[in-house]
Amino acid sequence: MTIDVALLNRLTKLGGITLEEEKLEETKSHLSEIVDFVENINKLDLDGIPASFNPLDSKLPMREDIIESKPQIAKDVLKNAPSAEDNFFIVPKIIE
């Protein structure tokens, strides 16, 4: 696929953007390179690869949930708070 001035003008109109005249050739060149790169995908042999991926088909390792009580973590966090009382943060009232 080749990018010509007419197609570039249509793309800029659809995209709601404006390009300066001196940038048209550079942009046309960059877009052509991108399109050529994407067209390389058509050359790949993808016969053995499924068309889609389903995350439900993958198996994740399961681990046992272990409940741990670590009250020191709350104390360490509250120690850095500007204001705390009874293991809670004290924040200014924002809604009257």
C-alpha positions in Angstrom: 0.0 0.0 0.0 1.4 3.4 -0.9 0.6 6.6 0.9 0.0 9.4 -1.5 -0.9 13.0 -0.8 -4.6 12.4 -1.3 -4.7 9.6 1.3 -2.6 11.7 3.7 -5.0 14.6 3.3 -7.9 12.3 4.0 -6.2 10.8 7.1 -5.5 14.3 8.4 -9.1 15.3 7.9 -10.4 12.1 9.5 -8.0 12.6 12.4 -8.9 16.2 12.9 -5.2 17.3 12.6 -3.4 19.7 10.4 0.0 19.2 8.9 2.3 21.9 7.7 3.3 21.7 4.0 6.9 21.1 4.8 6.0 18.1 7.0 3.8 16.3 4.4 6.6 14.5 2.6 8.3 13.5 5.9 5.0 12.2 7.3 4.1 10.4 4.1 7.5 8.7 4.2 7.1 7.7 7.9 3.6 6.3 7.3 4.8 4.3 4.3 7.5 2.8 6.4 5.0 1.8 9.1 2.6 0.3 6.5 5.4 -1.6 4.9 6.5 -3.0 8.3 2.9 -4.1 9.1 2.6 -5.7 5.7 5.5 -8.0 6.7 3.0 -9.8 8.9 1.3 -11.1 5.8 4.5 -12.9 4.9 4.7 -14.9 8.1 3.7 -18.5 8.2 1.0 -18.5 10.9 -0.7 -21.8 10.1 0.3 -23.6 13.3 -0.7 -20.7 15.6 -4.2 -20.4 16.9 -6.1 -17.3 15.8 -7.0 -16.2 19.3 -5.8 -16.5 22.9 -8.1 -17.4 25.8 -6.7 -16.7 29.2 -9.1 -19.3 30.7 -7.1 -22.0 29.0 -3.9 -21.1 30.8 -3.2 -22.8 34.1 -2.0 -20.6 37.0 -0.1 -22.2 39.9 -2.4 -22.2 43.0 -1.1 -21.6 46.5 -2.7 -21.9 49.8 -4.0 -18.7 51.4 -2.3 -18.3 54.8 -3.8 -15.7 57.1 -1.1 -13.9 59.1 -1.6 -11.4 61.8 1.1 -8.8 61.9 0.0 -5.9 64.1 3.4 -4.3 63.9 2.8 -3.3 60.2 -0.2 -1.1 61.3 1.9 0.5 64.0 4.7 1.2 61.6 2.3 2.8 59.1 0.5 4.9 61.7 3.8 6.0 63.1 4.4 8.0 59.9 0.9 9.5 59.8 0.5 13.2 60.7 -2.3 12.3 63.1 -3.6 9.0 64.4 -5.8 7.7 67.2 -6.9 4.2 68.2 -5.2 2.6 65.2 -6.9 4.9 62.7 -5.8 7.8 60.6 -7.3 11.2 61.6 -8.1 13.3 58.6 -9.8 16.6 58.2 -13.5 16.6 57.6 -14.1 17.5 53.9 -17.9 17.2 53.7 -20.2 19.3 56.0 
